[in-house]
Amino acid sequence: MKGFPPVIRALLVTSLILTIGRGLTLPFIAIYLSRQGGMQPEKIGLVLGAGLTLGIVFSLYGGYLVDRFNKNRLILCAMTLFALAFFLLPLGGGRLLPMIALVALVNSAYALYSITLKACIAEWLTIERRIKAFSANYTLVNVGWAIGPPLSVMLAKSSAALPFYLSGVLAGATALTLALLLPRYGRPAAQENDHVVAAVTEKINFRQTVNVLRHDKRLIFFTLGGILASLVGGQFASCISQYLMVAFDADFAYRVVGLILPVNAVIVITLQYMVSRNMRRANLMPWLTIGSLFFIIGLLGMALAGNAIPIWMIAVAIFSLGEIIITPVEYLVIDFIAPPHLKGSYYGVQSLDNLGGAANPLLTGIILAHAPPVTLFLALMGATLLSLWLFRQGFRHASRAAVTNSL
């Protein structure tokens, strides 16, 4: 974060803290609802699935809010709702609708913060430095996920509700700190088209915004490509766990997952920034191709690994290289095509990428139930190739639009 404006450093640290809060709670909500709330598995699945889906759908409108309203206020609002939801979650008991609403509130509040953070990065930093900021945020998010779950296991020994309350305290305290700091940071340097952006923003409403978004072929192709990329890499740990449980047994699954998760974390945290600093606007498609190739090689290695744990670790390391390439590039392609007055709305649409990660466990279960286990990796390789083709179509339309605008 060296050289970033203080406001960006503060928001990136906040992203880390919020991710620790999510790591403290989200992986264990199912266990909490089962033991403390007495919920049956089908109701737990409904709570988690509906809460996640509602959060993703809200991101479409959340992006519009980012374009229309003061970003500092939206950040504080999102963090306040985030904290409130975690304080209320232990009080929801086993009641279905309140729990769906609270899980949806957590996901919606985080989506609003995430979109606002991206818009602030685009507003405060030059294009070259945005790449570093996006990568720094992705690295810090992975650090947060590495810290949160182990800390939650320790706290839950004292009280099952304690991780939820700690998450609420972290978010609330950070919100109060930002409420004092953000007004001191002022505004980003004025841009030449600021008066044009302000004029357009005053005239455009949500319906008009949606109309712009649905007619941008670049955005459609990039979003579809991102959904498929998220399908492949967004929930790889749970996907592999499901595969190992079917193809081998529970003991082997625990051994493999316990080793490959640290491998993935080390690759992401140590190499993410080093790789992304070489990315430029002109070479994003080659980077996507390389990242997709790593995905395919990694998946092929997993398909052939059998019970050889060292092969599993090598394959996941290669797969993780694809992850650290594709994730920041997805952010950057949207940043490059989004008009200045619609950055938030474009980032909101990009949040639909999460649908791919949400669909992964369902697709994995269907494939494992009706086909040989190795079919799963073949399907993910096919999704990777289709994702790459969609991205290539998006770049093709982006090139045509650039030529048209230059005439």
N, C-alpha and C positions, 0 to 999 in steps of 0.2 A: 504493500500500500504506500510505499515511499513515493512522495511527489504528488499524491492525490490531495485535492482540497479537503479541509477538515470535515466538511459535511459528508463527503463520500466515505471517508475513513469511519466516521461515526455510524453511518448507515450500514457499512459492511460489518462492523463489529456487532451492530444490532441484529443483522442477519444471522450471525453466528449464535448469538444468545437465543434468538427465537428458534433456531434449529435444535439447540440443546434442549429447549423446552419441549419441542415436538418429539425428540428422541427419548425424553424422559417418560413420555406417555403413550404416544400413538402405537408403538409396537406391542404394548401390553394392555390396550383397551379391551381386546377380546377376552383376555384372561380375567381382567377386572370385572367385566360385565357377567362373565360366567360364575365366578366365585362370589363376588359381593352382591351382584344384581340378580343372580339366579336365572339369567337368560339362557334360552335354548340356542343351539348353534345356528338354526335358520334365522332367528331374530337378530343374533349378533351379526351375521352376514348382511342382513338388511340394513342394520344401523350403519355399519362401515361402508357398504356399497352406496347407499343412498346419501350418506353424509359426504362422501368423496365426490359423487356425481353432482350434487347440488353446489359444492364448492367450485367445481370446474365450470359449471354453467354460469355461476355468478361472475366468474372472471371476465366473461364477455361484457357484462355491464360495468364491472369494476374498471376495465380499461377505459371506458367512456368517462367514468367519473374522474379518472386521473387526468384526462384531457380538459375537463371542464372546471375543476375545482383546485384550490390551493393544495399543493402536494404535502406541505408540512402538516396541515390539518388532517389530511387523509392518512398520513403515517401515524399520527397520534391516535386517530379514531380506530385504525386497524389494530394497533397494539392494545388499546383499551379493551376492545371487543375480544381480542385474543386472550388477554388476562382474565376477563370476566367469564369467558367460556370455561377455562380450566378451573376456576374457583367453583363453578356450578356443576361441572361434570360429576364429582363424587356425590352430589346431592340428587342426581337424576335417578338413582336406584335402577330398577329393572324396567322402568316405563319406556315403552318403545318410542313414541313420538317426541318426548323431551330429549331423549338421547340422540335421535336423528338430528333434531334441531341444533343441539350443542355441538355435535361432531361437524355438522355443516357449517356452523358459525366459526369453528376453529379453522376449517379449510378455507372458508371465504375470507376471513380476516388475514390469513397468511397469504392468500392469492392477491389480495388488495395491496398488502405491503410489498410483495415480490414485484408486482407490476409497477408500483410507484418507484421502487428502487431502480428498476431498469430505466424508467423514464428520467429519473434524476441523473443517472449515469450519462444518458444521452444528452441531457441538458447542460451538465457541468463539464464534460470532458470532450476532448477532440476524438475523432474517429480512431486514431492510433492508440490512444490511451483507454478507449472503451474496451478494447480487446483485453487489456490487462485487468481492467476492473471486473469484467464479466468472469474472467478466469479466476481472479482472486475470490469473488463471491462463491463460485462453484467449489473452490478448494475449501473455503471456510464452512460451507454447508456440509461437506463431507467430514470435516473435523468435528462439527457439531453432532453429526450422527455417530461418530466414533466415541464421543464423550457421553452423550445422553443415555443410551441403553444400559451400559455398565453401572452408571451412577444410579439409575432407577432401580436396578436389582438390589443395590446396597440399601437404598432408602426404603424400599418396599418391605424389607425385613422388619422395620419398625412399625410401619403403617402402610396399607395398600393405597390409601388416599394421599399420602405425603408427596409422591412425585407430581401429582396434579397440582397441589397447592404450591409446590416449589416452582413449577412452570408459570403459574399465575403471578407469583411474587417476582420472578425474573422479568417477565413481560411488563408488569406494572412499574417496577423500579426503573426499567429502561425507558419506558414511556415518560415518566416524570423527569428523568435526566435529559431526554431529547426535548421535552417541552421547555427546558431552560436553555439548551444549547442552540437549537435550530434558529431561533430569532436572531442570534448573534452572528450567524454565518452569512446573512444577507442573501443576495440574489446572484445567479451566475452572470458572467459577462454578457452584455447585450449583444444580440446577433443582428445581422443586417435585416433579416426578414421578421423580426419580432413583431413589428406593427402589422404585417400581413397575417401572421399567425393569430394575433389577438383578434383581428377583424373576422377571420374565418371562423375562429372558435365561437364568437358571439352569434354567428348566423346558423351554425350547423347543430342539429338536434340528434337524438339517438337514432331515429329512423333514417335520417340522412347518412349518419355515420355507418350504420349497417349496410346501407345501399352502396356506399363507397367500398366497404370491405368485401362484399360478396361479388363485386365486379372486378376485383383485382386478382387476375389469374396468377400472378406471382405469389401472392399471399396464399391462395388456395393450394397451389402445388407445394409450397414450402411447408404449409401446415400439415397436409396429408403425408408428406415425407417425414415430418417430425413425429407424427402419430405412430407411423410404422417403426421409426428409429426407437421411439420410447417403448413400443411393444417388444422390441428385441432387448434393449438394455435397461429399461426403467425398473423392472422387478426381477433382475436376473437371479438374485439369491433365492427368492421364493420359488422361481421357476426351476432352478437346479434342485432345490429341496424336494419338490414334487416328483421330479424325474428320478432322483436317487431312491426315494421311498418306493417307487414302483419297480425300477430296474434292479435294485439291490435290497437293502433293508434299512431299518431305522438307525441301527448302530453305525453303519457305514455312512449314512446320510449325515449324521451328527459330526462324524470325524471329518468328512470332506468340507462341509459348510463351515465348521469351526476353523479350518485352515485357509479356505479360499477367501473368506471375508476380510481377514487381515491383509492378504495379498492384494486384493482390490483396493483397500483403503491406503496401503502404502504407495501403490502406483499412482492413485489419484492425487494424494496429498503431496507427494514429492515431485511428480513430473508434470502436473497440470500447467503450472506457470511456465516452466521451461519450454514446453511444447507450444503453448499458445502465443508466446511472445514473437514467434516467427510467422504468425498468421497475418496476412494482409488482405485488403479488399479484393485485390486482383487474383489471389491464389486460393480462394475459399473452396472452389469446386475440386481442385486437386486434393486439398486436405480432406474433403468429404470422401473422395474416392479411396484415399489411404485409410481413413478411419473405417470405412465399410469393409475394406480388405482385412483389416485386423479383426473386425467382428466375425467375418466368415472363417478366417483361419482359427480363431479361438473356438468358435462353435464346432468346427470340424475336429479340433483336438478333443473337445469334451465328448463328442460322439464316439471317438475312437479310444478314449482313455480307459474304459472298463474299470477295473478295481485298482489301477495304478495311480495312487494319490499324487506322486510327483508330476505325472502328466496332467492331472487335473489342475495343479497349481500353475504349471507353465501355460496351459490353455487359458486359464482365467486371467493371468498376467497379460497375455496377448489381447484377449477380449477387452481388458481394462484400458489398454492403449487406444482402442477404438472409441471407448467411452469418453476419454479425456480430449479427444479430437472433435468428435461429432457434437457434443453438448455445447461448447462455446460457439462453434460455427453456426448452430441453429439460432442462437441469440443474435449473432452478427448479421446474418442474412436478412432477418426481420428488421433490424436497426437500419440497414442500408436502404431498404425499400419503403420504409414508413415515412410519410410526410411529417414535417416538424409538428404540426398541430394535431396529429393523430397517432403519436408514438404510443400513448397508453392503450388506445384501442387496438393497435396492431399487436402489441405485447399481450393484450387480453385474448385475442384470437390465438396467438401462439400457445397460450396456456392450455388450449385443447389438446396439445401434445400429451398431457397427462392421461387422456383417455386411453392411449396405447398401453401405458403402464397399468392402468386399472383393468384393462381387458386381458392382460397377460395371464394372471392366475386362472381365469375362466377358460381361455383358449388352451392353456396347458392341460387343465383337467380334462377337457373334451378330447384332446389328442391322445392323452395317456389312457383314457378309458376305451377308445375305439381303434387304436392303431398301435403298432410296435413302438416301444419307447423312443427309439432312435429317430422316429418320424418327427419328433418335436424339434430336433436340431435342424432337420431338413427344412421344416416349415419356417423356422427363424432365419435360416440362410436365404430362403426365397423372399421373406419380408425385407431383409436387408437389401437385396438387389432391387426390389420394387421401390424401396425408399430412395435408393440412389438415383433410380430413373426419374422419380418424381422431383427430386432436388434438381436434377439436370434440366428438366422441363421448366422449372421455376427460374433457373438462371437464364435459360433461353428467352423466356418472356421478359426477364429483367433487362437483358441486352437489347432486345427490340425496343423496350420502353425508353432506354437511355438514348438510343439512336434517334427515336422520334422526338424526344424532348430537346435534343441538341439541334434539331433542324429549325 
